[in-house]
Amino acid sequence: MNETNQYLSFRLGSDAYALGVDTVREILDDKRITPVPRVPEFLRGVINVRGMAVPVVDLRLKLGMSRTVLDTNTCVIIAEVRVANEVLSLGVLADSVQEVLELDQQAMTPPPSIGTAVDSRYIAGMARVEDVYVTVLDVNSLFTLEELSAAGGMKEAAPE
């Protein structure tokens, strides 16, 4: 019997990406992001999630694309990232959220060695869904400890 896992698929531009649903806590339409000075460009600021300031990452910038333009389809995926022995909540901007996919783990392939704009360290695998390839991201590999420390420090700088 083949093992399947669930992934939340979303779009960045015309490209399809996915995160494991086990890392996703919720999806927010609220895009009221409060900027925080002196953080890396891909850290857009913080968003209020039930009284907690959660750092928001512009995944397009992190992956070398253009800055996310906030519109009616843009949403914030609240994901949990493991840092050492801690779990940090991060908001991830997505151009749009698509659906939850069930992917057969044996059908996932490694990323191509050339021709991809995304650093392959971030990629857990590639999956073909109908006629489209979905890049499955490893949220725990997307950020360095220093980047996550900067994001963690944003909570202290956020207005209450």
C-alpha positions in Angstrom: 0.0 0.0 0.0 1.4 3.4 -1.0 1.6 6.1 1.6 -0.2 9.3 0.9 0.1 12.7 2.6 -2.0 15.8 2.4 -0.7 19.1 1.1 -2.2 22.6 0.9 -1.6 23.8 -2.6 -1.2 27.5 -3.4 0.0 29.8 -6.2 2.9 32.2 -6.4 2.4 33.8 -9.8 1.6 31.1 -12.3 3.5 28.4 -10.4 1.9 25.8 -8.1 3.4 25.1 -4.7 2.4 23.1 -1.6 3.1 22.8 2.1 2.3 19.7 4.2 -1.0 20.2 6.0 0.7 19.1 9.2 2.6 22.4 9.2 -0.4 24.6 8.3 -2.5 25.9 11.2 -4.9 28.2 9.3 -5.5 30.5 6.3 -6.3 34.1 6.8 -7.8 36.6 4.4 -6.8 39.5 6.7 -3.8 41.2 5.1 -3.3 44.1 7.6 0.4 43.7 8.0 2.2 46.0 10.3 5.7 46.8 8.9 8.7 46.3 11.2 11.9 48.3 10.6 15.4 46.7 10.1 14.4 43.2 9.2 15.3 41.3 6.0 13.2 42.4 2.9 11.3 39.1 2.7 9.9 39.7 6.2 7.0 42.0 5.4 6.0 42.6 9.1 3.6 41.1 11.6 -0.1 40.3 11.6 -2.4 40.0 14.6 -3.5 36.4 15.1 -5.8 36.3 18.2 -3.7 38.8 20.1 -0.3 37.4 19.1 2.0 39.2 16.6 2.9 36.6 14.0 5.8 37.4 11.5 4.7 37.4 7.8 7.1 36.2 5.1 6.8 37.2 1.5 7.6 33.8 0.0 7.9 35.3 -3.5 10.8 37.4 -2.3 12.4 34.6 -0.4 12.3 32.4 -3.5 13.8 35.1 -5.7 10.5 36.3 -7.3 9.0 39.8 -7.4 7.3 41.2 -4.2 3.7 40.0 -3.6 1.1 42.5 -4.6 -1.7 42.3 -2.1 -5.1 41.8 -3.8 -8.4 40.1 -3.1 -7.0 36.6 -3.7 -3.9 37.1 -1.6 -4.0 35.2 1.8 -1.7 34.5 4.7 -1.0 30.8 5.4 -0.2 30.4 9.1 2.4 27.7 9.3 4.5 26.2 12.1 8.3 26.0 11.6 10.6 24.1 13.8 13.7 26.0 15.0 16.0 23.9 17.2 13.7 22.8 20.0 11.1 25.5 19.4 8.1 25.9 17.1 7.6 29.3 15.6 4.4 30.4 13.9 4.9 32.2 10.6 2.5 33.8 8.2 3.3 33.0 4.6 1.9 35.2 1.8 0.4 33.3 -1.1 -1.1 34.8 -4.2 -4.0 32.4 -3.8 -4.8 29.1 -2.0 -6.0 26.3 -4.3 -6.9 23.0 -2.5 -5.8 20.2 -0.3 -4.1 17.5 -2.3 -3.5 13.9 -1.4 -0.2 12.9 -2.9 1.3 9.4 -3.2 4.8 9.7 -1.7 6.2 7.2 -4.2 5.0 9.4 -7.1 7.0 12.4 -5.8 10.2 13.0 -7.6 13.2 15.0 -6.6 13.5 18.5 -8.1 15.3 18.9 -11.5 19.0 19.7 -11.1 18.7 22.6 -13.6 16.1 25.1 -14.7 14.4 25.8 -11.4 14.4 29.3 -9.9 13.9 27.8 -6.4 16.9 26.6 -4.4 16.5 22.8 -4.3 17.3 22.7 -0.5 13.8 24.1 0.0 12.1 21.4 -2.1 10.7 18.2 -0.5 9.7 17.0 -4.0 7.8 17.6 -7.2 4.4 16.0 -7.9 2.4 15.9 -11.1 -1.2 16.8 -10.5 -3.2 16.5 -13.8 -1.1 18.5 -16.3 0.7 20.7 -13.7 3.8 20.1 -11.6 3.4 21.2 -8.0 6.6 22.1 -6.0 6.3 20.7 -2.5 8.2 23.0 -0.1 9.9 21.9 3.1 8.9 24.8 5.4 11.6 23.8 7.9 14.4 24.2 5.3 13.2 27.5 3.8 14.8 29.7 6.5 18.1 29.8 8.3 18.3 30.0 12.0 19.4 33.6 11.7 16.4 34.5 9.6 14.0 32.8 12.0 15.7 34.5 14.9 15.0 37.8 13.2 11.4 36.8 12.6 11.1 35.7 16.3 12.4 39.0 17.4 9.7 40.8 15.4 7.2 39.7 17.9 8.8 41.8 20.6 8.9 44.8 18.3 5.2 44.6 17.4 2.7 47.1 18.8 0.1 45.6 21.1 
